[in-house]
Amino acid sequence: MTTSEYDSLRPPEPAGRGRGNGRRRRRTGPGAGGADGSREMPMVPEAEFTSYYGRPVVKPAPWGPEIGLLAAGGQLTGQDTLRRNCRLAAISAVGLGAVALVHDLGRPERFLNMLRTFKLTSPMSVGSWILSAFSAGAGVAAAAEVDRMTGERLPLGPLRRVLRTVEGPAGLEAAAFAPLLAVYTAVLLGDTSTPTWNHAHEELPFVFASSASLASAGLAMVTTPVAETAPARKLAVLGVIGDLLATRVMHRRMDPVAAEPLHTGRPGQMLRLSEALAVAGGIGTLLGGRRRSIAVASGLALVAASALTRFGIFEAGIASAKDPRYTIEPQKRRLAARRAAGVTDDSITTAG
């Protein structure tokens, strides 16, 4: 008998069953039927939530945690120190984002290929254009700040006057694309077949936008004197409220099985810690944000909360892709709901 390397993975067959189609002919006549007097008796066990040889139903996404580091920085106010710090933070964040995107694509030239066309139906294509547009504005604004910091020693020549003229519009252009950049990762994750991400695709953009607010406001509070952080403190409080509300709504609206990885294991621990840090940072900002030491501690808590939110959601999605239960059980529940609602003639209820 010929065997293969996969035979060792084959689940054991129940005693008395051959390799037929898994069913035996129903007995007829006296004595046939189950204990309840019915004429038919099931000859196969109830279906279990498994997959072919127990292998994952959905291939885990190849993205590493770097994609969770994408964050939008922007110009929060016209105050000099706060503006400078935010611009430098923005170009640093977008630089990390570009490296992560190129890493995800596999080869650097693929990023350029993404810019050859613009496809609204492709989150990766749209995200590449958003990243490029934001980078252009943020890069010009950051170059102007670096030139001022070095005492105008950059070898710009006549371009310095041009740079001074365009830095304002460039900063506004970057700020316009910042919200789109903040939610781009969420749209990209939700567009996959990874169960937990896909089930949360409607709420993830709001969660990630709030998370980006926590990161940018927290970083501004850490790097900027308290005299100029009033806008950052307001953004931090709004970000905490938005983060808590969006996360709660996401958990409530998701299928309970698909949401399970968000509550258990390492992802659950990260998300619970993120919530605690967000609340602590928000309270510290609201009550003591005008004191430098409290502002720094609160800002660090908010930045950590933002990072933990992204990493927690990322790891929860990877965990859900590895276990076929998170794919099959929600599908069965949706199918039962459609049939209970009287939908019996579409491609879902008639499949198989």
C-alpha beads as a LAMMPS data file, in Angstrom:
LAMMPS data file: protein, C-alpha beads

352 atoms
351 bonds

1 atom types
1 bond types

-500.0 500.0 xlo xhi
-500.0 500.0 ylo yhi
-500.0 500.0 zlo zhi

Masses

1 110.0

Atoms # bond

1 1 1 0.000 0.000 0.000
2 1 1 1.437 3.368 -1.018
3 1 1 1.811 5.983 1.702
4 1 1 2.824 9.629 1.747
5 1 1 4.337 12.041 4.226
6 1 1 0.840 13.251 5.107
7 1 1 -0.406 9.883 6.338
8 1 1 1.096 10.602 9.742
9 1 1 -1.161 13.655 9.984
10 1 1 -4.355 11.778 9.053
11 1 1 -6.813 11.796 11.988
12 1 1 -7.718 8.318 13.299
13 1 1 -10.875 6.813 11.873
14 1 1 -13.655 5.595 14.160
15 1 1 -13.713 1.864 14.714
16 1 1 -15.792 -0.064 12.228
17 1 1 -15.590 2.551 9.473
18 1 1 -13.925 2.009 6.163
19 1 1 -12.736 4.537 3.662
20 1 1 -16.011 4.777 1.859
21 1 1 -18.100 7.852 1.678
22 1 1 -18.503 7.909 5.465
23 1 1 -22.091 6.580 5.477
24 1 1 -23.813 3.207 5.617
25 1 1 -27.125 2.314 4.133
26 1 1 -30.052 2.788 6.449
27 1 1 -31.440 -0.449 7.804
28 1 1 -35.076 -1.142 7.090
29 1 1 -37.569 -3.467 8.593
30 1 1 -38.114 -4.500 12.201
31 1 1 -35.562 -3.240 14.676
32 1 1 -34.365 -0.428 12.466
33 1 1 -34.241 3.112 13.772
34 1 1 -33.007 4.910 16.857
35 1 1 -33.991 4.682 20.462
36 1 1 -36.604 7.391 20.017
37 1 1 -38.597 5.203 17.634
38 1 1 -37.633 7.035 14.476
39 1 1 -37.002 5.044 11.340
40 1 1 -33.580 6.624 10.707
41 1 1 -30.487 6.467 12.835
42 1 1 -27.463 8.692 12.116
43 1 1 -24.463 6.592 11.195
44 1 1 -21.821 9.359 11.321
45 1 1 -20.789 11.534 14.266
46 1 1 -21.742 15.194 14.464
47 1 1 -19.410 17.360 12.377
48 1 1 -16.530 18.914 14.254
49 1 1 -14.888 22.263 13.606
50 1 1 -11.758 21.021 11.932
51 1 1 -10.062 21.175 8.571
52 1 1 -8.140 18.977 6.186
53 1 1 -5.629 17.104 8.354
54 1 1 -6.109 19.812 10.996
55 1 1 -4.249 22.406 8.940
56 1 1 -5.299 26.111 9.070
57 1 1 -8.219 27.080 6.838
58 1 1 -6.812 30.572 6.256
59 1 1 -3.166 31.292 5.586
60 1 1 -1.847 33.737 8.212
61 1 1 -0.951 37.112 6.752
62 1 1 2.802 37.501 6.136
63 1 1 2.988 40.937 7.756
64 1 1 5.290 41.381 10.678
65 1 1 4.669 43.677 13.635
66 1 1 6.343 46.558 11.754
67 1 1 3.068 47.275 9.963
68 1 1 1.504 48.058 13.320
69 1 1 3.940 50.959 13.787
70 1 1 2.362 53.113 11.114
71 1 1 1.135 56.279 12.750
72 1 1 0.130 59.661 11.463
73 1 1 1.968 62.693 12.751
74 1 1 0.865 66.160 11.858
75 1 1 1.121 69.759 12.592
76 1 1 -1.068 70.220 15.642
77 1 1 -0.590 73.963 16.106
78 1 1 1.378 76.905 14.813
79 1 1 3.501 77.129 17.962
80 1 1 7.133 76.821 16.977
81 1 1 8.419 74.044 19.249
82 1 1 5.298 71.921 18.960
83 1 1 5.224 72.397 15.193
84 1 1 8.870 71.401 14.850
85 1 1 8.554 68.313 17.024
86 1 1 5.433 67.149 15.247
87 1 1 6.980 67.597 11.823
88 1 1 10.091 65.655 12.781
89 1 1 7.955 62.943 14.384
90 1 1 5.834 62.767 11.241
91 1 1 8.738 62.183 8.870
92 1 1 10.250 59.631 11.269
93 1 1 6.978 57.712 11.493
94 1 1 6.403 57.772 7.760
95 1 1 9.971 56.588 7.194
96 1 1 9.316 53.553 9.373
97 1 1 6.040 53.028 7.552
98 1 1 7.729 53.089 4.167
99 1 1 10.308 50.538 5.319
100 1 1 7.517 48.311 6.652
101 1 1 5.534 48.580 3.421
102 1 1 8.552 47.695 1.279
103 1 1 9.247 44.780 3.617
104 1 1 5.658 43.556 3.194
105 1 1 5.887 43.766 -0.580
106 1 1 9.053 41.640 -0.570
107 1 1 11.174 43.698 -2.985
108 1 1 11.731 47.495 -3.061
109 1 1 10.819 47.812 -6.733
110 1 1 7.346 46.515 -6.018
111 1 1 6.580 49.746 -4.164
112 1 1 7.321 51.707 -7.336
113 1 1 5.164 49.296 -9.293
114 1 1 2.294 50.058 -6.909
115 1 1 2.506 53.709 -8.010
116 1 1 2.204 52.920 -11.715
117 1 1 -1.573 52.670 -11.381
118 1 1 -4.228 53.784 -8.912
119 1 1 -6.850 51.161 -8.030
120 1 1 -9.620 52.086 -5.620
121 1 1 -10.389 48.390 -5.191
122 1 1 -6.868 47.662 -3.886
123 1 1 -6.133 48.858 -0.315
124 1 1 -2.423 48.319 -0.944
125 1 1 -2.513 50.538 -4.047
126 1 1 -4.478 53.300 -2.317
127 1 1 -2.269 53.036 0.756
128 1 1 0.893 53.384 -1.321
129 1 1 -0.409 56.624 -2.829
130 1 1 -1.498 57.959 0.562
131 1 1 1.910 57.149 2.022
132 1 1 3.657 58.843 -0.900
133 1 1 1.479 61.959 -0.729
134 1 1 1.929 62.299 3.012
135 1 1 5.676 61.698 2.707
136 1 1 6.056 64.483 0.145
137 1 1 4.447 67.109 2.361
138 1 1 6.004 65.861 5.573
139 1 1 9.436 65.662 3.951
140 1 1 9.355 69.264 2.743
141 1 1 8.131 70.536 6.130
142 1 1 10.748 68.505 8.004
143 1 1 13.532 69.731 5.699
144 1 1 12.578 73.311 6.535
145 1 1 12.733 72.541 10.242
146 1 1 16.125 70.837 9.969
147 1 1 17.451 73.805 8.012
148 1 1 16.370 76.171 10.786
149 1 1 17.809 73.895 13.491
150 1 1 21.226 73.904 11.789
151 1 1 21.297 77.672 11.392
152 1 1 20.507 77.491 7.663
153 1 1 23.677 75.555 6.969
154 1 1 22.134 73.058 4.583
155 1 1 23.574 73.529 1.058
156 1 1 20.285 74.704 -0.432
157 1 1 21.393 77.911 -2.125
158 1 1 18.492 79.613 -3.943
159 1 1 16.231 76.690 -3.052
160 1 1 16.054 77.957 0.540
161 1 1 13.674 80.734 -0.460
162 1 1 11.512 78.204 -2.308
163 1 1 11.549 75.934 0.727
164 1 1 10.395 78.747 3.001
165 1 1 7.567 79.520 0.585
166 1 1 6.250 75.976 0.237
167 1 1 6.765 74.630 3.763
168 1 1 3.438 76.005 4.992
169 1 1 1.322 74.478 2.187
170 1 1 3.365 71.269 2.423
171 1 1 2.583 70.991 6.128
172 1 1 -1.133 71.473 5.441
173 1 1 -1.001 68.879 2.667
174 1 1 0.596 66.359 5.019
175 1 1 -2.020 67.139 7.672
176 1 1 -4.793 66.492 5.125
177 1 1 -3.450 63.013 4.375
178 1 1 -2.637 62.197 8.024
179 1 1 -6.109 60.821 8.927
180 1 1 -6.105 58.615 5.830
181 1 1 -2.657 57.314 6.707
182 1 1 -3.797 56.622 10.270
183 1 1 -6.608 54.285 9.122
184 1 1 -4.883 52.780 6.078
185 1 1 -3.495 49.848 8.052
186 1 1 -6.921 49.072 9.484
187 1 1 -8.491 48.946 6.025
188 1 1 -5.678 46.722 4.808
189 1 1 -6.131 44.274 7.681
190 1 1 -9.907 44.229 7.397
191 1 1 -9.720 43.460 3.688
192 1 1 -7.996 40.122 4.348
193 1 1 -9.681 36.785 5.027
194 1 1 -8.085 36.599 8.473
195 1 1 -11.147 35.948 10.674
196 1 1 -10.671 38.396 13.555
197 1 1 -9.547 41.240 11.312
198 1 1 -12.255 40.646 8.743
199 1 1 -15.040 40.514 11.328
200 1 1 -13.858 43.864 12.738
201 1 1 -13.376 45.586 9.368
202 1 1 -16.065 48.220 10.014
203 1 1 -14.740 49.266 13.423
204 1 1 -10.984 48.884 12.935
205 1 1 -10.531 52.278 11.179
206 1 1 -12.058 54.063 14.190
207 1 1 -9.893 52.065 16.591
208 1 1 -6.743 52.833 14.622
209 1 1 -7.613 56.529 14.205
210 1 1 -8.037 56.844 17.978
211 1 1 -4.820 54.903 18.490
212 1 1 -2.960 57.304 16.195
213 1 1 -4.327 60.230 18.206
214 1 1 -2.953 58.695 21.396
215 1 1 0.473 58.189 19.845
216 1 1 0.821 61.644 18.287
217 1 1 -0.547 63.504 21.315
218 1 1 1.517 61.438 23.739
219 1 1 4.714 61.994 21.766
220 1 1 4.060 65.734 21.621
221 1 1 3.553 65.832 25.391
222 1 1 6.851 64.026 25.959
223 1 1 8.966 66.151 23.617
224 1 1 7.411 69.609 24.018
225 1 1 7.299 72.067 26.944
226 1 1 3.912 72.117 28.683
227 1 1 3.415 75.759 27.740
228 1 1 2.803 74.653 24.129
229 1 1 1.036 71.326 24.614
230 1 1 -2.547 72.511 25.194
231 1 1 -3.680 71.263 21.738
232 1 1 -1.899 67.954 22.327
233 1 1 -3.584 67.525 25.711
234 1 1 -7.006 68.102 24.170
235 1 1 -6.251 65.611 21.423
236 1 1 -5.062 63.088 24.016
237 1 1 -8.307 63.257 26.008
238 1 1 -10.419 62.978 22.841
239 1 1 -8.240 60.092 21.690
240 1 1 -8.733 58.176 24.947
241 1 1 -12.516 58.608 24.771
242 1 1 -12.566 57.580 21.121
243 1 1 -10.297 54.606 21.740
244 1 1 -12.416 53.217 24.581
245 1 1 -15.696 53.704 22.723
246 1 1 -14.449 52.308 19.398
247 1 1 -12.904 49.267 21.071
248 1 1 -16.056 48.488 23.053
249 1 1 -18.263 48.840 19.986
250 1 1 -15.912 46.597 17.998
251 1 1 -16.031 43.840 20.623
252 1 1 -19.808 44.080 20.928
253 1 1 -20.526 43.912 17.199
254 1 1 -18.107 41.123 16.326
255 1 1 -19.069 37.471 16.212
256 1 1 -18.240 36.183 19.715
257 1 1 -16.061 33.396 18.356
258 1 1 -14.137 35.680 15.984
259 1 1 -13.633 38.147 18.849
260 1 1 -12.307 35.466 21.190
261 1 1 -8.595 35.955 20.276
262 1 1 -8.937 39.615 21.332
263 1 1 -9.760 38.509 24.891
264 1 1 -7.520 35.496 25.422
265 1 1 -3.813 34.691 25.506
266 1 1 -1.097 37.208 24.777
267 1 1 -3.280 39.461 22.554
268 1 1 -5.879 39.705 25.319
269 1 1 -3.225 40.667 27.849
270 1 1 -1.834 43.338 25.538
271 1 1 -5.237 44.869 24.860
272 1 1 -6.218 44.912 28.534
273 1 1 -2.926 46.604 29.393
274 1 1 -3.460 49.056 26.540
275 1 1 -6.858 50.038 27.940
276 1 1 -5.435 50.520 31.433
277 1 1 -2.582 52.687 30.124
278 1 1 -4.954 54.755 27.983
279 1 1 -7.204 55.451 30.968
280 1 1 -4.224 56.286 33.191
281 1 1 -2.694 58.540 30.551
282 1 1 -5.995 60.295 29.945
283 1 1 -6.585 60.943 33.649
284 1 1 -3.022 62.172 34.091
285 1 1 -3.370 64.471 31.101
286 1 1 -6.700 65.855 32.273
287 1 1 -5.749 66.440 35.905
288 1 1 -2.007 67.106 35.818
289 1 1 -0.985 67.669 32.222
290 1 1 0.331 71.159 32.980
291 1 1 3.080 69.724 35.172
292 1 1 6.078 68.567 33.178
293 1 1 6.679 65.294 35.038
294 1 1 3.032 64.215 34.856
295 1 1 2.809 65.275 31.219
296 1 1 5.803 63.120 30.307
297 1 1 4.505 60.111 32.240
298 1 1 1.044 60.487 30.731
299 1 1 2.483 60.892 27.241
300 1 1 4.569 57.744 27.579
301 1 1 1.501 55.837 28.802
302 1 1 -0.495 57.006 25.768
303 1 1 2.254 56.064 23.310
304 1 1 2.546 52.621 24.914
305 1 1 -1.240 52.187 24.840
306 1 1 -1.294 52.958 21.122
307 1 1 1.478 50.478 20.364
308 1 1 -0.122 47.735 22.479
309 1 1 -3.463 48.228 20.732
310 1 1 -1.904 47.705 17.320
311 1 1 0.264 44.774 18.332
312 1 1 -2.590 43.144 20.227
313 1 1 -4.953 43.341 17.265
314 1 1 -2.221 42.104 14.969
315 1 1 -1.432 39.053 17.088
316 1 1 -5.124 38.286 17.606
317 1 1 -5.593 38.138 13.851
318 1 1 -2.636 35.826 13.387
319 1 1 -3.972 33.535 16.121
320 1 1 -7.414 33.431 14.503
321 1 1 -5.922 32.417 11.158
322 1 1 -4.125 29.446 12.699
323 1 1 -7.232 27.831 14.205
324 1 1 -9.906 26.671 11.705
325 1 1 -12.593 27.055 14.367
326 1 1 -12.482 30.841 14.008
327 1 1 -13.239 30.510 10.303
328 1 1 -15.779 27.667 10.270
329 1 1 -17.940 28.335 13.315
330 1 1 -18.877 31.936 12.413
331 1 1 -19.663 30.740 8.870
332 1 1 -22.030 28.097 10.227
333 1 1 -23.706 30.668 12.469
334 1 1 -24.204 33.086 9.575
335 1 1 -25.613 30.286 7.441
336 1 1 -28.072 29.287 10.165
337 1 1 -29.160 32.900 10.608
338 1 1 -29.813 33.328 6.885
339 1 1 -31.843 30.137 6.752
340 1 1 -33.805 31.158 9.843
341 1 1 -34.587 34.450 8.114
342 1 1 -36.010 32.523 5.152
343 1 1 -33.075 33.007 2.775
344 1 1 -32.686 29.633 1.087
345 1 1 -31.937 30.326 -2.555
346 1 1 -28.702 32.317 -2.626
347 1 1 -25.157 31.121 -3.249
348 1 1 -24.439 30.838 0.473
349 1 1 -27.416 28.788 1.661
350 1 1 -27.367 26.472 -1.362
351 1 1 -23.602 25.833 -1.389
352 1 1 -22.752 22.180 -1.045

Bonds

1 1 1 2
2 1 2 3
3 1 3 4
4 1 4 5
5 1 5 6
6 1 6 7
7 1 7 8
8 1 8 9
9 1 9 10
10 1 10 11
11 1 11 12
12 1 12 13
13 1 13 14
14 1 14 15
15 1 15 16
16 1 16 17
17 1 17 18
18 1 18 19
19 1 19 20
20 1 20 21
21 1 21 22
22 1 22 23
23 1 23 24
24 1 24 25
25 1 25 26
26 1 26 27
27 1 27 28
28 1 28 29
29 1 29 30
30 1 30 31
31 1 31 32
32 1 32 33
33 1 33 34
34 1 34 35
35 1 35 36
36 1 36 37
37 1 37 38
38 1 38 39
39 1 39 40
40 1 40 41
41 1 41 42
42 1 42 43
43 1 43 44
44 1 44 45
45 1 45 46
46 1 46 47
47 1 47 48
48 1 48 49
49 1 49 50
50 1 50 51
51 1 51 52
52 1 52 53
53 1 53 54
54 1 54 55
55 1 55 56
56 1 56 57
57 1 57 58
58 1 58 59
59 1 59 60
60 1 60 61
61 1 61 62
62 1 62 63
63 1 63 64
64 1 64 65
65 1 65 66
66 1 66 67
67 1 67 68
68 1 68 69
69 1 69 70
70 1 70 71
71 1 71 72
72 1 72 73
73 1 73 74
74 1 74 75
75 1 75 76
76 1 76 77
77 1 77 78
78 1 78 79
79 1 79 80
80 1 80 81
81 1 81 82
82 1 82 83
83 1 83 84
84 1 84 85
85 1 85 86
86 1 86 87
87 1 87 88
88 1 88 89
89 1 89 90
90 1 90 91
91 1 91 92
92 1 92 93
93 1 93 94
94 1 94 95
95 1 95 96
96 1 96 97
97 1 97 98
98 1 98 99
99 1 99 100
100 1 100 101
101 1 101 102
102 1 102 103
103 1 103 104
104 1 104 105
105 1 105 106
106 1 106 107
107 1 107 108
108 1 108 109
109 1 109 110
110 1 110 111
111 1 111 112
112 1 112 113
113 1 113 114
114 1 114 115
115 1 115 116
116 1 116 117
117 1 117 118
118 1 118 119
119 1 119 120
120 1 120 121
121 1 121 122
122 1 122 123
123 1 123 124
124 1 124 125
125 1 125 126
126 1 126 127
127 1 127 128
128 1 128 129
129 1 129 130
130 1 130 131
131 1 131 132
132 1 132 133
133 1 133 134
134 1 134 135
135 1 135 136
136 1 136 137
137 1 137 138
138 1 138 139
139 1 139 140
140 1 140 141
141 1 141 142
142 1 142 143
143 1 143 144
144 1 144 145
145 1 145 146
146 1 146 147
147 1 147 148
148 1 148 149
149 1 149 150
150 1 150 151
151 1 151 152
152 1 152 153
153 1 153 154
154 1 154 155
155 1 155 156
156 1 156 157
157 1 157 158
158 1 158 159
159 1 159 160
160 1 160 161
161 1 161 162
162 1 162 163
163 1 163 164
164 1 164 165
165 1 165 166
166 1 166 167
167 1 167 168
168 1 168 169
169 1 169 170
170 1 170 171
171 1 171 172
172 1 172 173
173 1 173 174
174 1 174 175
175 1 175 176
176 1 176 177
177 1 177 178
178 1 178 179
179 1 179 180
180 1 180 181
181 1 181 182
182 1 182 183
183 1 183 184
184 1 184 185
185 1 185 186
186 1 186 187
187 1 187 188
188 1 188 189
189 1 189 190
190 1 190 191
191 1 191 192
192 1 192 193
193 1 193 194
194 1 194 195
195 1 195 196
196 1 196 197
197 1 197 198
198 1 198 199
199 1 199 200
200 1 200 201
201 1 201 202
202 1 202 203
203 1 203 204
204 1 204 205
205 1 205 206
206 1 206 207
207 1 207 208
208 1 208 209
209 1 209 210
210 1 210 211
211 1 211 212
212 1 212 213
213 1 213 214
214 1 214 215
215 1 215 216
216 1 216 217
217 1 217 218
218 1 218 219
219 1 219 220
220 1 220 221
221 1 221 222
222 1 222 223
223 1 223 224
224 1 224 225
225 1 225 226
226 1 226 227
227 1 227 228
228 1 228 229
229 1 229 230
230 1 230 231
231 1 231 232
232 1 232 233
233 1 233 234
234 1 234 235
235 1 235 236
236 1 236 237
237 1 237 238
238 1 238 239
239 1 239 240
240 1 240 241
241 1 241 242
242 1 242 243
243 1 243 244
244 1 244 245
245 1 245 246
246 1 246 247
247 1 247 248
248 1 248 249
249 1 249 250
250 1 250 251
251 1 251 252
252 1 252 253
253 1 253 254
254 1 254 255
255 1 255 256
256 1 256 257
257 1 257 258
258 1 258 259
259 1 259 260
260 1 260 261
261 1 261 262
262 1 262 263
263 1 263 264
264 1 264 265
265 1 265 266
266 1 266 267
267 1 267 268
268 1 268 269
269 1 269 270
270 1 270 271
271 1 271 272
272 1 272 273
273 1 273 274
274 1 274 275
275 1 275 276
276 1 276 277
277 1 277 278
278 1 278 279
279 1 279 280
280 1 280 281
281 1 281 282
282 1 282 283
283 1 283 284
284 1 284 285
285 1 285 286
286 1 286 287
287 1 287 288
288 1 288 289
289 1 289 290
290 1 290 291
291 1 291 292
292 1 292 293
293 1 293 294
294 1 294 295
295 1 295 296
296 1 296 297
297 1 297 298
298 1 298 299
299 1 299 300
300 1 300 301
301 1 301 302
302 1 302 303
303 1 303 304
304 1 304 305
305 1 305 306
306 1 306 307
307 1 307 308
308 1 308 309
309 1 309 310
310 1 310 311
311 1 311 312
312 1 312 313
313 1 313 314
314 1 314 315
315 1 315 316
316 1 316 317
317 1 317 318
318 1 318 319
319 1 319 320
320 1 320 321
321 1 321 322
322 1 322 323
323 1 323 324
324 1 324 325
325 1 325 326
326 1 326 327
327 1 327 328
328 1 328 329
329 1 329 330
330 1 330 331
331 1 331 332
332 1 332 333
333 1 333 334
334 1 334 335
335 1 335 336
336 1 336 337
337 1 337 338
338 1 338 339
339 1 339 340
340 1 340 341
341 1 341 342
342 1 342 343
343 1 343 344
344 1 344 345
345 1 345 346
346 1 346 347
347 1 347 348
348 1 348 349
349 1 349 350
350 1 350 351
351 1 351 352
